[in-house]
């Protein structure tokens, strides 16, 4: 125990200096504290100042207990009408007291803190403490001898304000609670029951009993006194302190105030000694023991937060080490051989993703990346007839659902079939019949069939050919969306591999706690992998190149895919256009397979007969065209997307020589960027090493108070 002896004969009052009871912590400890806090700010980690909340009934001496902590007159002696929050802050320069502007007082028009001395603090508070309020009056108390602590003096508990005052205790679960009460018989003490409501385990509660000098006078023998002290200790988990403080008249000067407390301290100990009290309770008697207890508690709170800062430093240091390891590996991988191997791996994964999406895999998240029929039309265009009017059809299955790839392609074919089936042959005009007949007269069956075949052929080409063109345009648009979705899948897979490497690095979530940082720190201060697989996984992850970092190569792959789609589309469309026969073929087909039994042939009914025959030929040919276009579009457009894709891409990739590869990957420029990043990361790592070493030295200095 570093405190002065309580034996008055060995330590006379006149020779006792008050500073022995208000000792400053060693400058080395406070310097270590300042270093720890500075590093916490640099790591964007907040170590909040511990808060000590004082609760007690009116007249219990609560404000004087606050004064005894600071060692000079504050606001005791007048009823506390509002919370007074004193922010004790470590300031290496000097002690400075600042009363912050009172926003709740209309008469206080100052916008800057009012700096006052210890002597003038009392009147500064008094003039702001003359009306009830739950808005705190805040004071900043800069001192070189303490670390940051917040002391909150609350209004005395009454039936009127009890709920509001207790709400302050409930709002912060980490506040230390100091319950102040006048010393009296055990049955008359009320604060213990209140404390158990707010803090059932009494883990953050401290009890201070004032005016102990008056209550001691009621005891006549040591048995009564020691029984009382023992009962209090058991009821409060041995966290009760007994104080003799200043009463109404208190010295204004700091030294006089503190020397008065020292004298009261010796007087009460002398009374207790005369009653032969149990000296095991001596550490719970006197303001300096209570003050030291609070300081030790706040010190331990800071110690609990130290691993959080170290953990943050180590995490950032480990991240820099991982980034540096990746950069080193990427520099090694910028050779032509490794680039070509990585590029080929990317192409294979890209083609696998495209193939899955074309087949209708749900990996691409249709709800996010798919299209409805209306969205598809807005991008390419709607169906129009030969007159330029929009063709309206009944709802196609799934047209309001988002889809892509094979599912979207199947929906398009159904829509095309419905649109074409809605097309009918318009009424044939005499001019059309004359044009189709030519110089010959309609005097036999073959002439009628020929004329009707030519009219049907012209109408089919005019109405269906534009629809086939739009069919392939929309089909191209569907397939061209797939590379973008495939790229998103590859990016997601790359991020997943990176996250897996991080998870494998730090092991289970339970090890990633702010208090477990030291459990995986080596003697050199580096974070150690938690399993042997980590090094292999990191090596595998860093050896692969993220093709997303090379836009020229990615663009070339998508460009090749687009060219392939265009070539396949043109080939498939050309085959579909073969379904539009010439008049000779239409005529031959009708003569061989059609019903040409015309009952009568006269000029008056020529128009009706040609119209009837042209309608039959149009419908028959339309069905054939629809059926065959659907089959050819599927077999000659969609199927090659899955079958010919691999061979075509492998062929195209094999044609890339080293010069083109260097251009696509910008090897020289990329390598220089990586070297610059490598140099920067090494400096960052050196900074973290220095910060970690400084933090370990500072935290050890703070944890071991001399």
C-alpha positions in Angstrom: 0.0 0.0 0.0 1.5 3.3 -1.1 -0.8 5.4 1.0 0.4 7.2 4.2 0.1 5.4 7.5 -3.1 6.1 9.4 -1.3 6.0 12.7 -1.4 9.7 13.8 1.6 9.3 16.2 3.8 8.3 13.3 2.3 10.7 10.8 1.2 13.9 12.5 -1.5 15.9 10.8 0.5 19.0 10.7 3.2 17.2 8.7 0.8 15.5 6.3 0.6 17.0 2.8 -2.8 16.8 1.0 -1.0 15.8 -2.2 -0.2 12.4 -0.6 -4.0 11.8 -0.8 -4.3 13.2 -4.3 -1.3 11.6 -5.9 -0.7 12.1 -9.6 -0.1 8.9 -11.6 3.5 8.6 -12.9 4.1 10.6 -16.0 5.3 7.4 -17.8 1.8 5.9 -17.2 0.0 9.0 -18.4 2.3 9.3 -21.4 1.5 5.6 -22.2 -2.2 6.4 -21.9 -1.9 9.3 -24.3 -0.1 7.1 -26.8 -2.7 4.4 -26.6 -5.5 7.0 -27.1 -3.7 8.6 -30.1 -3.3 5.2 -31.8 -6.9 4.4 -31.1 -7.9 7.6 -33.0 -5.6 6.7 -35.8 -7.2 3.3 -36.1 -10.7 4.9 -36.1 -11.4 3.1 -32.8 -13.2 4.9 -30.0 -12.3 4.2 -26.4 -15.1 6.1 -24.7 -14.3 7.7 -21.4 -15.7 5.7 -18.5 -18.7 7.4 -16.9 -19.5 7.6 -13.2 -23.1 8.4 -12.3 -23.8 9.6 -8.7 -27.3 8.8 -7.3 -28.7 9.6 -3.9 -31.5 11.3 -2.0 -31.5 15.0 -1.2 -29.1 16.0 1.5 -27.1 12.8 1.3 -23.9 14.7 0.5 -23.8 13.4 -3.1 -22.3 16.6 -4.6 -19.6 16.6 -1.8 -18.6 13.1 -2.8 -18.0 14.5 -6.4 -16.0 17.3 -4.9 -13.8 14.9 -2.9 -12.8 13.2 -6.1 -11.7 16.5 -7.7 -10.3 17.9 -4.4 -11.9 21.4 -4.4 -15.2 23.2 -4.2 -17.6 22.5 -7.1 -21.3 22.9 -6.4 -22.0 21.2 -3.1 -24.0 23.1 -0.5 -26.8 24.0 -2.8 -29.5 21.6 -4.1 -28.6 20.0 -7.4 -31.4 21.1 -9.7 -30.1 19.5 -12.9 -27.4 16.9 -13.9 -23.9 18.3 -13.9 -21.6 16.4 -16.2 -17.9 17.0 -15.6 -15.7 15.7 -18.4 -12.3 15.1 -16.8 -9.8 15.1 -19.7 -6.1 14.4 -19.7 -4.2 17.5 -20.7 -0.4 17.4 -20.6 -0.1 21.2 -20.4 -2.1 22.4 -17.3 -5.3 22.3 -15.4 -8.1 24.3 -17.1 -11.8 24.3 -16.3 -14.3 25.3 -19.0 -18.0 25.7 -18.5 -19.7 24.9 -21.8 -22.5 27.2 -23.1 -25.9 26.4 -21.6 -28.3 26.0 -24.5 -31.3 25.6 -22.1 -30.8 29.0 -20.4 -32.1 31.9 -22.5 -30.0 34.3 -20.3 -26.8 32.5 -21.3 -26.0 33.9 -24.7 -22.4 32.9 -24.8 -21.3 30.7 -27.7 -17.9 29.8 -26.4 -16.9 28.0 -23.2 -16.3 30.1 -20.1 -12.9 29.4 -18.7 -12.8 29.6 -14.9 -10.5 28.8 -12.0 -11.1 26.3 -9.2 -12.3 29.2 -7.0 -14.7 30.6 -9.6 -16.2 27.2 -10.6 -18.7 27.3 -7.7 -20.3 30.6 -8.6 -20.2 29.7 -12.4 -22.3 26.5 -11.6 -24.5 28.2 -9.0 -25.9 30.8 -11.5 -26.8 27.9 -13.9 -28.2 25.7 -11.3 -31.2 27.6 -10.1 -34.1 25.9 -11.8 -35.1 22.2 -12.2 -34.1 20.5 -15.5 -32.9 17.2 -16.8 -30.7 18.9 -19.4 -27.1 18.4 -18.2 -24.8 21.3 -17.5 -21.5 20.3 -19.0 -18.0 21.2 -17.7 -14.7 20.2 -19.3 -12.0 19.7 -16.7 -8.5 19.5 -18.2 -5.9 18.1 -15.9 -2.4 16.5 -16.5 -2.7 14.0 -13.7 -5.7 11.9 -14.7 -7.0 10.0 -17.7 -10.4 10.8 -19.2 -13.4 10.2 -16.9 -16.9 11.7 -16.9 -18.5 12.4 -13.5 -22.2 12.9 -13.6 -23.9 14.5 -10.5 -27.6 14.1 -10.6 -30.4 15.9 -8.7 -31.3 14.4 -5.4 -34.0 11.7 -5.7 -37.5 12.7 -4.8 -40.9 11.3 -5.5 -41.3 13.9 -8.3 -38.0 13.4 -10.2 -37.1 9.8 -9.4 -38.2 8.3 -12.8 -36.3 10.9 -14.8 -33.1 10.6 -12.7 -33.2 6.8 -12.8 -33.6 6.9 -16.6 -30.0 8.3 -16.7 -28.8 5.1 -15.0 -30.7 2.9 -17.4 -29.6 4.7 -20.6 -26.0 3.5 -20.4 -25.4 -0.1 -19.3 -21.7 0.5 -18.8 -21.8 3.4 -16.4 -20.4 3.0 -13.0 -23.1 3.7 -10.4 -22.2 5.4 -7.1 -25.1 5.3 -4.6 -24.6 8.0 -1.9 -26.6 7.9 1.3 -26.2 9.2 4.9 -24.9 6.5 7.2 -27.7 5.0 9.3 -29.0 1.7 10.6 -29.1 -1.2 8.2 -32.9 -1.2 8.1 -33.0 2.5 7.2 -30.7 2.2 4.1 -32.7 2.6 0.9 -30.0 2.7 -1.9 -29.1 -1.0 -1.8 -32.6 -2.0 -2.9 -32.5 0.7 -5.6 -29.1 -0.6 -6.8 -30.4 -4.1 -7.1 -33.2 -2.9 -9.4 -30.7 -1.1 -11.7 -27.8 -3.5 -11.4 -29.0 -6.9 -10.0 -25.5 -8.4 -9.7 -24.1 -5.1 -8.3 -21.2 -5.5 -10.8 -21.0 -1.8 -11.5 -22.3 -0.4 -8.2 -20.4 1.3 -5.5 -21.9 2.6 -2.2 -20.8 5.6 -0.3 -22.1 6.4 3.2 -21.5 9.9 4.3 -21.6 11.6 7.7 -20.1 8.4 9.2 -18.7 10.6 12.0 -22.2 11.4 13.3 -23.4 7.8 13.1 -20.4 6.4 14.9 -21.4 8.4 17.9 -24.4 6.1 18.3 -22.1 3.1 19.0 -20.9 2.4 22.6 -18.9 -0.8 22.0 -16.8 -2.3 19.3 -19.1 -5.3 18.8 -21.9 -3.1 17.6 -19.6 -1.2 15.3 -17.9 -4.2 13.7 -21.2 -6.0 13.3 -22.6 -3.0 11.5 -19.5 -2.7 9.2 -19.6 -6.4 8.5 -23.4 -6.3 7.6 -22.8 -3.4 5.2 -19.9 -5.2 3.6 -21.9 -8.4 3.0 -24.9 -6.5 1.7 -22.9 -4.5 -0.9 -20.4 -7.1 -2.0 -17.7 -5.3 0.0 -18.0 -2.2 -2.2 -19.1 0.2 0.5 -17.1 3.2 1.6 -17.5 5.4 4.7 -16.7 9.1 4.3 -16.4 12.2 6.6 -16.6 15.2 4.3 -16.9 18.9 4.5 -20.3 20.2 5.7 -21.8 23.5 4.8 -18.8 25.7 5.3 -16.0 24.7 2.8 -12.7 26.4 2.1 -12.4 28.0 -1.3 -8.7 27.3 -1.8 -7.7 23.9 -3.2 -5.0 23.2 -0.6 -7.2 24.3 2.3 -10.0 22.1 1.0 -7.9 19.0 0.6 -6.1 19.5 3.9 -9.5 19.8 5.6 -10.5 16.4 4.1 -7.2 14.9 5.4 -7.9 16.2 8.8 -11.4 14.7 8.8 -9.9 11.5 7.6 -7.7 11.2 10.7 -10.4 12.3 13.0 -12.8 9.6 11.9 -10.1 7.0 12.0 -9.3 8.1 15.5 -12.9 7.6 16.6 -13.0 4.2 15.0 -9.7 3.2 16.6 -11.1 4.2 20.0 -13.9 1.8 19.4 -11.4 -0.9 18.4 -12.9 -1.4 14.9 -11.9 -4.2 12.7 -8.8 -3.0 10.8 -9.7 -5.2 7.8 -12.3 -2.4 7.1 -9.7 0.3 7.1 -9.4 0.3 3.3 -13.1 1.2 3.1 -12.8 4.3 5.3 -11.9 7.7 3.9 -12.2 9.6 0.7 -8.8 8.7 -0.7 -9.6 4.9 -0.6 -12.9 5.6 -2.4 -11.2 7.8 -5.0 -8.5 5.2 -5.6 -11.2 2.5 -6.1 -12.9 4.6 -8.8 -9.7 5.3 -10.5 -8.8 1.6 -10.5 -12.2 0.7 -11.9 -11.9 3.2 -14.7 -8.3 2.0 -15.3 -9.5 -1.6 -15.7 -12.2 -0.4 -18.1 -9.5 1.1 -20.3 -7.5 -2.1 -20.1 -10.5 -4.1 -21.4 -10.5 -1.9 -24.5 -6.8 -2.2 -25.2 -7.2 -5.6 -27.1 -9.7 -3.9 -29.3 -7.1 -1.4 -30.5 -4.4 -4.0 -30.9 -6.8 -6.3 -32.8 -7.5 -3.4 -35.2 -3.8 -2.8 -35.8 -3.2 -6.5 -36.3 -6.1 -6.8 -38.7 -5.0 -3.8 -40.8 -1.4 -5.1 -40.7 -2.6 -8.6 -41.8 -4.6 -7.1 -44.6 -1.6 -5.2 -45.8 0.5 -8.4 -45.7 -2.2 -10.2 -47.7 -2.4 -7.4 -50.2 1.4 -7.4 -50.5 1.5 -11.1 -51.0 -1.1 -10.8 -53.8 0.9 -8.0 -55.5 4.1 -10.1 -55.3 2.3 -13.0 -56.9 0.7 -10.9 -59.6 4.1 -9.5 -60.6 5.4 -13.0 -60.9 2.3 -14.0 -63.0 2.8 -11.2 -65.6 4.9 -13.6 -67.8 3.5 -14.5 -71.2 3.2 -18.2 -70.2 1.2 -17.6 -67.0 -1.0 -14.9 -68.6 -1.9 -17.3 -71.4 -2.7 -20.0 -68.9 -4.8 -17.7 -66.8 -6.6 -16.3 -69.8 -7.4 -19.8 -71.1 -8.8 -20.6 -67.6 -11.0 -17.5 -67.8 -12.2 -18.4 -71.3 -13.2 -21.9 -70.1 -15.0 -20.6 -67.1 -16.7 -17.9 -69.2 -17.9 -20.5 -71.8 -19.1 -22.8 -69.0 -21.2 -20.0 -67.5 -22.6 -19.0 -71.0 -23.5 -22.7 -71.7 -25.3 -23.0 -68.4 -27.2 -19.7 -68.9 -28.2 -20.7 -72.4 -29.6 -24.0 -71.0 -31.6 -22.1 -68.5 -29.6 -22.3 -65.3 -30.9 -20.1 -62.5 -27.4 -19.2 -61.3 -27.7 -15.8 -63.0 -30.7 -14.7 -60.9 -33.4 -14.1 -63.4 -35.3 -11.7 -61.2 -32.3 -9.4 -61.2 -30.7 -9.9 -64.7 -33.6 -11.2 -66.8 -36.1 -9.4 -69.0 -39.9 -9.3 -69.3 -41.4 -9.3 -72.8 -42.1 -5.5 -72.5 -38.5 -4.8 -71.5 -37.3 -6.9 -74.4 -39.5 -5.0 -76.8 -38.4 -1.7 -75.5 -34.8 -2.6 -76.3 -35.4 -4.1 -79.9 -38.9 -3.2 -81.1 -42.4 -4.5 -81.3 -44.1 -6.7 -83.9 -45.6 -4.7 -86.8 -47.8 -5.7 -89.7 -47.2 -4.7 -93.4 -49.2 -1.5 -92.8 -46.9 -0.4 -89.9 -49.5 -1.2 -87.2 -48.6 -2.9 -83.9 -49.7 -6.5 -83.9 -51.7 -7.3 -80.7 -51.9 -10.9 -79.6 -53.2 -12.7 -76.5 -50.8 -13.0 -73.5 -48.0 -15.5 -74.0 -47.1 -17.8 -71.1 -44.4 -16.2 -68.9 -44.3 -12.8 -70.7 -44.4 -10.9 -67.4 -41.7 -13.0 -65.8 -38.1 -12.1 -65.9 -36.0 -14.6 -67.8 -32.8 -15.0 -69.9 -31.1 -17.5 -72.1 -32.9 -20.6 -73.2 -36.1 -19.7 -71.3 -36.3 -16.3 -72.8 -35.6 -17.8 -76.2 -38.4 -20.3 -75.9 -40.8 -17.5 -74.9 -39.7 -15.6 -78.0 -40.5 -18.5 -80.3 -44.0 -18.9 -78.7 -44.6 -15.2 -79.2 -43.4 -15.3 -82.9 -45.8 -18.3 -83.5 -48.7 -16.4 -82.0 -47.9 -13.2 -84.0 -47.7 -15.1 -87.3 -50.8 -17.1 -86.7 -52.7 -13.8 -86.3 -51.8 -12.7 -89.8 -54.5 -13.3 -92.5 -54.7 -12.6 -96.2 -56.4 -9.3 -97.0 -59.1 -9.0 -99.6 -57.7 -9.4 -103.0 -58.2 -6.5 -105.4 -58.9 -6.9 -109.1 -55.7 -5.1 -109.8 -53.8 -7.7 -107.9 -55.5 -10.5 -109.8 -54.8 -8.8 -113.2 -51.2 -8.3 -112.2 -50.8 -11.9 -111.2 -52.6 -13.2 -114.3 -50.6 -11.2 -116.8 -51.7 -11.1 -120.5 -53.5 -14.5 -120.2 -57.1 -14.9 -119.5 -58.6 -16.9 -116.6 -60.0 -19.6 -118.8 -58.9 -22.8 -117.0 -58.1 -24.3 -113.5 -54.3 -23.9 -113.9 -54.6 -20.2 -114.5 -56.7 -19.7 -111.4 -54.2 -21.7 -109.3 -51.3 -19.9 -110.7 -52.9 -16.5 -110.0 -53.8 -17.5 -106.4 -50.3 -18.9 -105.8 -48.6 -15.7 -106.9 -51.0 -13.5 -104.7 -50.4 -15.8 -101.7 -46.6 -15.7 -102.3 -46.4 -12.0 -102.4 -48.6 -11.6 -99.3 -46.5 -14.1 -97.3 -43.2 -12.3 -98.2 -44.7 -8.9 -97.4 -46.1 -9.9 -94.0 -43.9 -12.7 -92.6 -40.4 -11.8 -93.8 -40.3 -8.6 -91.6 -41.4 -10.8 -88.7 -38.6 -13.3 -89.3 -36.1 -10.4 -89.4 -37.4 -9.1 -86.1 -37.3 -12.7 -84.7 -33.6 -13.0 -85.3 -32.9 -9.4 -84.1 -34.6 -10.2 -80.8 -32.9 -13.6 -80.6 -29.5 -11.9 -81.1 -30.4 -9.4 -78.3 -31.3 -12.3 -75.9 -28.0 -14.1 -76.5 -25.9 -10.9 -76.3 -27.2 -10.3 -72.8 -25.7 -13.6 -71.6 -22.0 -12.5 -71.5 -22.8 -9.7 -69.2 -24.6 -12.1 -66.8 -21.8 -14.6 -67.1 -19.3 -11.9 -66.2 -21.3 -11.0 -63.1 -21.2 -14.7 -62.1 -17.4 -14.9 -62.6 -17.0 -11.7 -60.5 -19.1 -13.1 -57.8 -17.1 -16.4 -57.8 -13.9 -14.4 -57.6 -15.1 -12.4 -54.6 -16.3 -15.6 -53.0 -12.8 -17.1 -53.3 -11.3 -14.0 -51.8 -13.7 -14.1 -48.9 -13.1 -17.8 -48.4 -9.3 -17.1 -48.2 -10.0 -14.4 -45.5 -12.2 -16.7 -43.5 -9.6 -19.5 -43.7 -7.1 -17.0 -42.5 -8.8 -15.9 -39.3 -10.5 -19.3 -38.6 -13.7 -19.5 -36.8 -15.7 -16.5 -35.9 -15.1 -17.1 -32.2 -11.4 -16.4 -32.7 -12.2 -13.1 -34.3 -13.0 -11.2 -31.1 -11.5 -8.1 -29.7 -10.2 -9.9 -26.7 -8.7 -12.8 -28.6 -6.2 -10.9 -30.7 -3.2 -12.0 -28.7 -4.2 -15.7 -29.1 -2.9 -15.8 -32.7 -0.1 -13.3 -32.5 3.4 -14.6 -33.0 6.5 -13.4 -31.2 7.2 -11.0 -34.1 3.7 -9.5 -33.8 2.3 -11.1 -37.0 -1.1 -12.8 -37.2 -0.6 -16.5 -37.6 -2.8 -18.7 -39.9 -5.2 -20.9 -38.0 -4.7 -23.9 -40.2 -2.3 -25.4 -42.6 -4.6 -25.1 -45.6 -4.5 -21.3 -45.5 -1.1 -20.9 -47.2 -2.2 -23.2 -50.1 -5.5 -21.4 -50.5 -3.9 -18.0 -50.5 -1.3 -19.1 -53.0 -4.0 -20.6 -55.3 -6.1 -17.4 -55.0 -3.2 -15.0 -55.6 -1.8 -17.1 -58.5 -5.0 -16.6 -60.5 -5.4 -13.4 -62.3 -8.6 -11.4 -62.1 -9.4 -10.8 -65.8 -11.8 -8.1 -64.7 -8.6 -6.0 -64.2 -7.8 -6.2 -67.9 -10.7 -4.5 -69.8 -9.0 -4.9 -73.3 -8.9 -8.7 -73.0 -12.5 -8.9 -71.5 -13.7 -6.7 -74.4 -12.0 -9.0 -77.0 -13.7 -12.0 -75.5 -17.1 -10.4 -75.6 -16.4 -9.0 -79.1 -15.6 -12.5 -80.3 -18.8 -13.8 -78.8 -20.8 -11.0 -80.4 -19.2 -11.8 -83.8 -20.1 -15.5 -83.4 -23.7 -14.7 -82.6 -23.9 -12.4 -85.6 -22.5 -15.1 -88.0 -24.7 -17.9 -86.6 -27.7 -15.6 -86.8 -27.1 -14.7 -90.4 -26.6 -18.3 -91.3 -29.8 -19.4 -89.5 -31.9 -16.6 -90.9 -30.7 -17.4 -94.5 -31.9 -20.9 -94.0 -35.2 -19.7 -92.7 -35.7 -17.4 -95.7 -35.5 -20.5 -97.9 -39.0 -21.2 -96.7 -40.4 -18.4 -98.8 -40.9 -20.3 -102.0 -41.1 -18.8 -105.5 -44.5 -18.7 -107.3 -43.5 -21.8 -109.3 -42.9 -23.8 -106.1 -46.0 -22.6 -104.5 -48.0 -23.4 -107.6 -46.4 -26.9 -107.9 -47.1 -27.6 -104.2 -50.7 -26.5 -104.6 -51.2 -28.6 -107.8 -49.8 -31.7 -106.2 -51.2 -31.5 -102.7 -54.0 -28.9 -102.8 -57.7 -29.2 -103.5 -58.2 -27.5 -106.9 -61.7 -28.9 -107.7 -63.4 -25.7 -108.9 -67.0 -26.3 -109.6 -67.5 -23.6 -112.2 -65.4 -21.2 -114.2 -66.9 -17.9 -115.4 -65.6 -14.4 -115.4 -68.3 -13.1 -113.0 -67.0 -15.3 -110.1 -63.3 -15.0 -110.9 -62.5 -12.7 -108.0 -64.3 -14.8 -105.4 -62.7 -18.0 -106.7 -59.2 -16.5 -106.7 -59.8 -15.0 -103.2 -60.9 -18.4 -101.9 -58.0 -20.3 -103.4 -55.4 -17.6 -102.4 -56.7 -17.9 -98.8 -56.2 -21.6 -98.7 -52.7 -21.4 -100.2 -51.8 -18.6 -97.8 -52.9 -20.5 -94.7 -51.3 -23.7 -95.8 -48.0 -22.0 -96.7 -48.1 -19.9 -93.4 -48.3 -23.0 -91.3 -45.4 -24.6 -93.1 -43.3 -21.4 -92.8 -44.1 -21.0 -89.1 -43.3 -24.6 -88.3 -40.0 -24.7 -90.3 -38.8 -21.3 -89.1 -39.3 -22.3 -85.5 -37.4 -25.6 -86.0 -34.6 -23.9 -88.0 -34.2 -21.0 -85.5 -33.8 -23.5 -82.7 -31.6 -26.0 -84.5 -29.4 -23.5 -86.4 -29.2 -20.6 -83.9 -29.7 -21.8 -80.3 -28.1 -25.2 -80.6 -24.8 -23.8 -82.1 -24.6 -21.5 -79.1 -24.0 -24.7 -77.0 -22.3 -26.9 -79.6 -20.0 -24.7 -81.8 -19.1 -22.2 -79.0 -16.2 -24.2 -77.6 -14.5 -25.0 -80.8 -14.8 -21.5 -82.2 -13.5 -19.8 -79.1 -10.5 -22.3 -78.8 -9.6 -21.6 -82.4 -9.8 -17.8 -81.9 -7.8 -18.0 -78.7 -5.1 -20.0 -80.3 -4.7 -17.3 -82.9 -3.5 -14.7 -80.3 0.3 -14.4 -80.4 2.6 -13.0 -77.7 2.6 -9.4 -79.1 -1.2 -9.3 -79.1 -1.3 -10.9 -75.7 1.1 -8.2 -74.3 -1.1 -5.5 -75.9 -4.3 -7.0 -74.5 -3.0 -7.2 -71.0 -0.8 -4.1 -71.1 2.0 -6.0 -69.5 4.5 -3.2 -69.2 2.1 -0.6 -67.8 0.4 -3.2 -65.5 3.7 -4.4 -64.2 4.9 -0.9 -63.4 1.6 -0.2 -61.5 2.0 -3.4 -59.5 5.6 -2.4 -58.6 4.4 1.0 -57.4 1.7 -0.6 -55.3 4.3 -3.0 -53.9 6.5 -0.2 -52.8 3.5 1.7 -51.3 2.3 -1.4 -49.4 5.8 -2.0 -48.0 5.8 1.5 -46.5 2.3 0.9 -45.1 3.4 -2.3 -43.6 6.4 -0.6 -42.0 4.1 2.0 -40.6 1.9 -0.7 -39.0 4.9 -2.4 -37.6 6.0 0.8 -36.0 2.5 1.5 -34.6 2.2 -2.0 -33.3 5.5 -1.8 -31.5 4.6 1.6 -30.1 1.3 0.3 -29.0 2.7 -2.7 -27.3 5.2 -0.6 -25.4 2.5 2.0 -24.5 -0.1 -0.6 -23.4 2.4 -2.4 -21.3 3.4 0.9 -19.7 -0.2 1.7 -19.0 -1.1 -1.7 -17.7 1.8 -1.8 -15.2 1.4 1.3 -13.0 4.5 1.9 -11.0 
